[in-house]
Amino acid sequence: MPAFSTNQTEEETYYGEYKIIGNRAVTYRDLDDGPISTSKSINYQDREIAYLQYGFIYRELSLFEYKCMKMRGDHTDYRDEGIGFSLNSDHLEECIAAHSNEPYYGSQTGCDVSLRDMQPGY
């Protein structure tokens, strides 16, 4: 199993609340199902830009160009600025035992739609 399912961890891991017991270098393949964030800038000093962030990739464009892009569905932003942390250790242990990410992806994760199933609209 090359990598566990994507899970955004925040300061709790960085500041040592949860120990990291082992790791390896991250490769671009590990980012295949990484979180994507695209939205208008949240920086109040620079409201005329929009951004795209996907793993290590970060790009900016003018807000005018961003608003001209065709988007599918009701949402033009793909971001979650919520604060929180969840390691979902039950699924993590199942993935380790199975040597596969399938226990995670086959579970009820609380999401209505899997990003893996979405196709580009343009």
C-alpha positions as CSV (number, residue, x, y, z in Angstrom):
1,M,0.0,0.0,0.0
2,P,1.8,3.2,-1.2
3,A,-0.1,5.7,1.0
4,F,-3.1,6.0,3.2
5,S,-6.2,7.8,2.1
6,T,-5.9,11.5,2.0
7,N,-6.7,13.1,5.3
8,Q,-5.8,16.7,6.0
9,T,-4.2,17.0,9.4
10,E,-3.6,20.3,11.0
11,E,-1.6,21.8,13.9
12,E,-2.4,18.8,16.2
13,T,0.1,16.7,14.3
14,Y,2.6,19.4,13.6
15,Y,2.9,20.5,17.2
16,G,3.2,16.9,18.5
17,E,-0.3,16.2,19.9
18,Y,-0.3,13.0,17.8
19,K,3.0,11.1,17.3
20,I,4.1,10.2,13.7
21,I,5.4,6.7,14.1
22,G,6.9,6.3,10.6
23,N,6.9,8.0,7.2
24,R,8.5,8.0,3.8
25,A,9.1,10.6,1.2
26,V,6.0,11.8,-0.6
27,T,5.9,11.2,-4.3
28,Y,3.7,12.8,-6.9
29,R,1.8,9.5,-7.2
30,D,0.8,9.9,-3.6
31,L,-1.0,13.1,-4.6
32,D,-3.4,11.3,-7.0
33,D,-6.3,11.6,-4.6
34,G,-5.0,14.6,-2.7
35,P,-7.4,17.4,-1.8
36,I,-8.0,20.1,-4.4
37,S,-8.8,23.7,-3.3
38,T,-9.8,26.4,-5.6
39,S,-11.5,29.6,-4.6
40,K,-11.5,33.4,-4.5
41,S,-8.7,34.6,-2.3
42,I,-9.3,34.6,1.4
43,N,-6.7,37.3,1.9
44,Y,-8.5,40.6,2.6
45,Q,-5.5,42.6,1.3
46,D,-5.5,40.8,-2.1
47,R,-9.1,40.2,-3.1
48,E,-8.5,40.4,-6.8
49,I,-6.9,36.9,-7.1
50,A,-8.2,33.4,-7.1
51,Y,-6.1,30.3,-6.3
52,L,-5.8,26.6,-7.1
53,Q,-4.0,24.3,-4.7
54,Y,-3.4,20.6,-5.4
55,G,-0.8,19.0,-3.2
56,F,2.5,20.8,-3.8
57,I,1.0,22.8,-6.7
58,Y,-0.2,26.4,-6.0
59,R,-1.2,28.8,-8.7
60,E,-2.9,32.2,-8.8
61,L,-4.9,33.9,-11.5
62,S,-6.9,37.1,-11.6
63,L,-10.4,37.1,-10.2
64,F,-11.7,38.2,-13.5
65,E,-10.3,35.1,-15.3
66,Y,-11.5,32.9,-12.5
67,K,-15.1,34.2,-12.8
68,C,-15.0,33.6,-16.6
69,M,-14.3,29.9,-16.1
70,K,-17.1,27.4,-16.7
71,M,-18.0,25.4,-13.6
72,R,-20.3,22.5,-13.2
73,G,-23.1,22.4,-10.8
74,D,-24.0,24.9,-8.1
75,H,-20.6,25.3,-6.7
76,T,-17.8,27.6,-8.0
77,D,-15.6,27.1,-5.0
78,Y,-14.0,23.8,-3.9
79,R,-12.8,24.6,-0.4
80,D,-13.5,23.9,3.2
81,E,-12.1,26.4,5.6
82,G,-13.5,24.6,8.6
83,I,-11.3,23.9,11.6
84,G,-11.1,20.4,12.9
85,F,-9.2,17.2,13.1
86,S,-10.1,13.6,12.6
87,L,-7.7,10.7,12.0
88,N,-10.5,8.1,11.8
89,S,-8.4,5.5,13.5
90,D,-10.9,2.7,13.0
91,H,-10.6,2.9,9.3
92,L,-6.9,3.4,9.6
93,E,-6.5,0.2,11.5
94,E,-8.7,-1.7,9.0
95,C,-6.5,-0.3,6.1
96,I,-3.3,-1.5,7.8
97,A,-4.7,-4.9,8.5
98,A,-5.9,-5.3,4.9
99,H,-2.8,-3.7,3.3
100,S,-5.2,-1.7,1.2
101,N,-7.1,1.6,1.2
102,E,-10.3,-0.2,0.2
103,P,-11.7,-0.3,3.8
104,Y,-11.7,3.5,3.8
105,Y,-13.1,4.0,0.3
106,G,-15.8,1.3,0.9
107,S,-17.0,2.8,4.1
108,Q,-19.5,5.5,4.8
109,T,-17.3,8.5,5.1
110,G,-20.1,11.0,5.6
111,C,-19.7,12.4,2.1
112,D,-22.5,12.4,-0.5
113,V,-20.1,12.3,-3.5
114,S,-16.6,10.8,-3.9
115,L,-14.2,13.1,-5.7
116,R,-12.8,10.0,-7.3
117,D,-16.0,9.6,-9.3
118,M,-16.3,13.1,-10.5
119,Q,-15.5,13.8,-14.1
120,P,-14.2,17.2,-15.4
121,G,-17.1,19.3,-16.8
122,Y,-14.9,20.9,-19.5
